[in-house]
Amino acid sequence: MKKLFFIEGVDGAGKSSLIHELLKRPAPRSCSWYQTVEPRVPPAPHVTPGMAQALHFNLDRRLHLEQLATLPNDTIIVCDRGPMSTAAYQGAAQGVSMHDLTSLHHLTVSDFRLDFDFHNIILQLPFAEALRRVKERDGKVSEDAVTTMSEAWNFYDMRYSRVSSFGTEHVVGADRFIDDLVTVVYGIIERN
């Protein structure tokens, strides 16, 4: 069975930096790494935020999983974003209900349960720090972007207190040095 680790978190949490550093280490258990990202194909500009984007991301995820299912079983797949990002951004920030998102998720990925062991590694950090990192990386951030990011952050902040329908959840404090963060996440991958 392939292990699929979605690296999740609000903008600025350090997902891409973590993956970059993580993959410099040898994969645990004589496995091999495979790096990927979601969405693979961003929605066209005319795709309305909310349910239309959620549908787009879930259909893209379906095609993505079909591709990933062809990898050898000793593969550890690390994906930058995944189902929880859809729930945070299209759900919490754009108003699509958790019921609808869960239904879409089950419709598009339920038959892959036997092929993959799904995990969500949620990078958690204070909102002010996430916003500081985004501003440092991108420069000026619009009010709309800050509002969207805040609503997504609230989702991630509360999410791990509920049972996930998107796989096993591992919450990691991301307000630490990158080497420490990589060590913690590598340990999670190694144990699972």
N, C-alpha and C positions, 0 to 999 in steps of 0.2 A: 504494500500500500504506500502510495506517495504521501509525503508530508507537505501540506500547503500552509505556509505561515503568511497571513496578511498582516503587514505592518501598518497600523492604523494610528490616527491622531489628527488633531487640528493642524491647519497650516502653521508652519514654524516649529512643530514638535521635533523635527530632526529625522524624519523617516528616510529621506534620500541619503543623508549623511551617514546614518546608522547602517543602511544596507551597503553603501560603498565600503565602509570600514569592516563590516561583518564578513563580507565575501573575500577579504584578504586572508582570512583564517581558513585552514583546511576544514572541510565539511566533517561533522561528527560521524562516527560509526561507519567509516569507509564508504560513505555516500558521496554523491556529487551535488554541487549547488546548481540551481537554475534561477536566474533573476528575471523578473518580469514586472509589469506595471499595469494598473487599471485606472481609468479606462484606456484601452489600447487605441481606440479611435474616439476622440472627443466628439460630442454632438455638434451637428452643423449649427451655425449661428441662429437659424430660424427655429430650432427646436426649443419650445417653450420650457422655462424652468418648472420644476415640480414633477408631475406624473410622467410627462413625455420624456424628460431626462432620466427619470428612474427606470422607465421601460427601456430606453436606449442602453443604459448602463447594465441592466440585467441581461439583455439580449447579447451585448458584447461579452459579458461574463460567461454566458452559455457557450459561445463560440471559443472563448479563451480556454474554458475547461475541456472542451473537446480536443483542442490542440495539446493542452498539458497532459491529458490522459494517455497520449502516445509516448510520453517520456518513460524511461525505465523506472521500476518500482523503488530502486535505491536512490531516488532523487529527492532532495530537499528543495522545495520551491519557496522562494522568498518574493513576495509581491508587494510593491509599493501601492498601498490602498486596496480596498476591497469592499465587501458588502456593508461594513459598518460606516464607511465613508458615504455610501449612498444613503444610508439611514440618517447620518448626521446632516449631510448637505441637502439632499432632496427631501428628506423627511423633516427633521427638526427645523432646518433653515428655510425650506421652501413649502412646507405645509402638507406633505404627503403623509398619510396616517401610517403608523407602525403596522397596523393590520394589513394595509395594502402592500407595503414594502415586504412584509414577511410572506404574503401570498405570492407576490412576484418572485421572490427569492426561491420559494419552494417549487413553483412552476418551472423555473429555469434551471435549478441545480439539484433537485432532490434525487434524480437518478444517478448522480455522481457520488453518493454517500459511500458506496462500496469501493470506489477507486481512490478516494482521498481521505486523509485525516486532516480536517480543517482546524486551524488555530488562528486566533486574532491576538496579536500583540499590540496593546493599546499604549501609546506613548502619552503620558499624562504630565502636564506642567501648568503652572499658574497662567491665566489668560494674559496678564500684563507681560510676562516673559515671552509668550508665543507671539504677541503683537509686536513686541520690540524686535524679535528675530525677523519677522516678516518685513517690517519697515527697514531694517538693516539690509535685508536681501533685495527687496523690491523698490525701496524708496517710498514715495508717498503712497498711502493706502486710502481709498475712497471711504466715505461714511457707509455706503452700502456694503462694501467688502468687510468692514469692521463689524457691522451688524450681522452679516452672514456668518462670519468667523465666530462671533460671540455665541450665536445660537447653536452652531456646531460644537463649540467648546462645551456648552452646557449639556449637550447630549452625551459627549464623551465623559464628562465629569460625573454624570448620574448613571450612565449605562452599565457600569460593571456591578451595580448593586442589584441588577435584575438578571434573570436567566436568559442567556443568549440563544437565539434561534439560528445564529450564524456560525456556530462552532465554539470550541473551547476558548475562553478568554483569559489573557494574562495581562495584568496592568503593571506597567513599569514607569516609575518616576523618571521623566526625561530631563529634569533640571539638574543634571550631573555632567561631569566631563565625558566626552565621547568614548574614551577608552573604557571607563566604568560602565557606560551604557551598553557598549558592545559585549563586555564580559557578562553582564546580567542576561542580555538577550541570547547570547550564545549558550549560556547555561540552560535557559528555557528550552531552546531547540534541542540541546543534547539530551535533556531529560524526557522529552516527548518524542 
